[in-house]
Amino acid sequence: MKRLVEELDLRREASLYRSRRVAESPQQPEMRIDGRRLLAFCSNDYLGLANHPDVVRAMQQGAAEYGAGSGAAHLINGHTAAHHALEEELAEFTARPRALLFSTGYMANLGVISALMGRGDRIYEDRLNHASLIDGGLLSRAKLLRYQHAELGSLQSQLESGSGGRVLVATDGVFSMDGDLAPLPALGRLAQDYHAWLMVDDAHGLGVLGAEGGGTLSHFGLGLEDAPILMGTLGKAFGTFGAFVAGSDELIETLIQQARSYIYTTALPSAVAEATRVSLRIARQESWRRERLNKLIQRFREGASSLGLPLMDSLTPIQPILAGSSAQAIAWSRQLEGKGMLVSAIRPPTVPDGSARLRITFNANHSDRHLERLLDALAGLRGESA
Ligand SMILES: Cc1ncc(COP(=O)(O)O)c(C=O)c1O
């Protein structure tokens, strides 16, 4: 254990130490955290549904009907009418024949990739893909190659020089730490040219982009043929918890038979499924939430660029400000906290070395006043260093 103490000390010295805060209020812009009132710009609750009264009520009613826990895996007797109905609604929402619930997005990515791919197969992943896609690739024992971020030329030359086995191209739809979109139309074409399956992890696009929040694929007008495997999470724009995979009947049946993170785990509580059915409906119907987000994003970008802040190429609610060093990102985050604002510093290995950043995210419930407070606080950061 002494080794661990030394390693932890090294982490602290490199400004890479991570610690948790304790929230004492629901997820919402104005939160009580560690005994302080803070204005938060860091959650993934983009549509402001995590504490929506109808969603909370549905969870309460779901618990009253099904109890607190599901008590077993889906393949034993933990799969309820609530899960089943949600899967059907998610299939309809994504315009795919079937959908399958997983307990988390992390588990969905591990389960899908390791069920479909194995030794002798090839997986191509964007360098900036979420850790769970990368870990799924590693777990599968297939050959894992990473192409330059959103660079089709880099992917194509890797595809060109590979041979044999099944081929999977996996990408985030919206990159979680950068907020930019994967070039999905071109990726879909390349995947088809090389007889590869395209898998899109749309954790940050669903609910936010496209008509009715149909996500990045819907934003680009793409469907099942272009990207046969779609993974979505429920703990972000939909405000609850869990994840799903949507695709063909044979994909879903294969996952039910072979995805170990689906088979060997307890089904998520039915109350969560009931709450998600309501939040999915609200997310689809209340397009004012997406419009509000777009307004906030546009005003933020105008304000931040007139302050000369180093914005990234993002039109989504993920609006990072590049700091460079971890020490600088932490210093900025602390300065903002001193002004009553919570914006998290994202550091390596979550992002590449030298690209630590503030990850600012917006929520449809942020008010104009909240945005002004953020911009005022950011204005004070100029010229300050660690
Ligand atoms: C792109 C992406 N994929 C997958 C996940 C994992 O989803 P979950 O939090 O449901 O495990 C996340 C974030 O958590 C993510 O940002």
The ligand as an SDF file (V2000), in Angstrom:
LIG
                    3D

 16 16  0  0  0  0  0  0  0  0999 V2000
  -19.7410    9.1040  -25.2890 C   0  0  0  0  0  0  0  0  0  0  0  0
  -20.1050    8.3450  -24.0480 C   0  0  0  0  0  0  0  0  0  0  0  0
  -20.3700    7.0370  -24.1410 N   0  0  0  0  0  0  0  0  0  0  0  0
  -20.6910    6.3050  -23.0730 C   0  0  0  0  0  0  0  0  0  0  0  0
  -20.7660    6.8650  -21.8210 C   0  0  0  0  0  0  0  0  0  0  0  0
  -21.1130    5.9940  -20.6690 C   0  0  0  0  0  0  0  0  0  0  0  0
  -22.4570    6.1010  -20.3480 O   0  0  0  0  0  0  0  0  0  0  0  0
  -22.9540    5.8140  -18.8780 P   0  0  0  0  0  0  0  0  0  0  0  0
  -22.6680    7.0260  -18.0670 O   0  0  0  0  0  0  0  0  0  0  0  0
  -24.3980    5.5110  -19.0100 O   0  0  0  0  0  0  0  0  0  0  0  0
  -22.1570    4.6250  -18.3880 O   0  0  0  0  0  0  0  0  0  0  0  0
  -20.5030    8.2400  -21.6760 C   0  0  0  0  0  0  0  0  0  0  0  0
  -20.5470    8.9550  -20.3940 C   0  0  0  0  0  0  0  0  0  0  0  0
  -20.7420    8.5740  -19.3340 O   0  0  0  0  0  0  0  0  0  0  0  0
  -20.1570    8.9860  -22.8080 C   0  0  0  0  0  0  0  0  0  0  0  0
  -19.8720   10.2870  -22.6990 O   0  0  0  0  0  0  0  0  0  0  0  0
  1  2  1  0
  2  3  1  0
  2 15  2  0
  3  4  2  0
  4  5  1  0
  5  6  1  0
  5 12  2  0
  6  7  1  0
  7  8  1  0
  8  9  2  0
  8 10  1  0
  8 11  1  0
 12 13  1  0
 12 15  1  0
 13 14  2  0
 15 16  1  0
M  END
$$$$
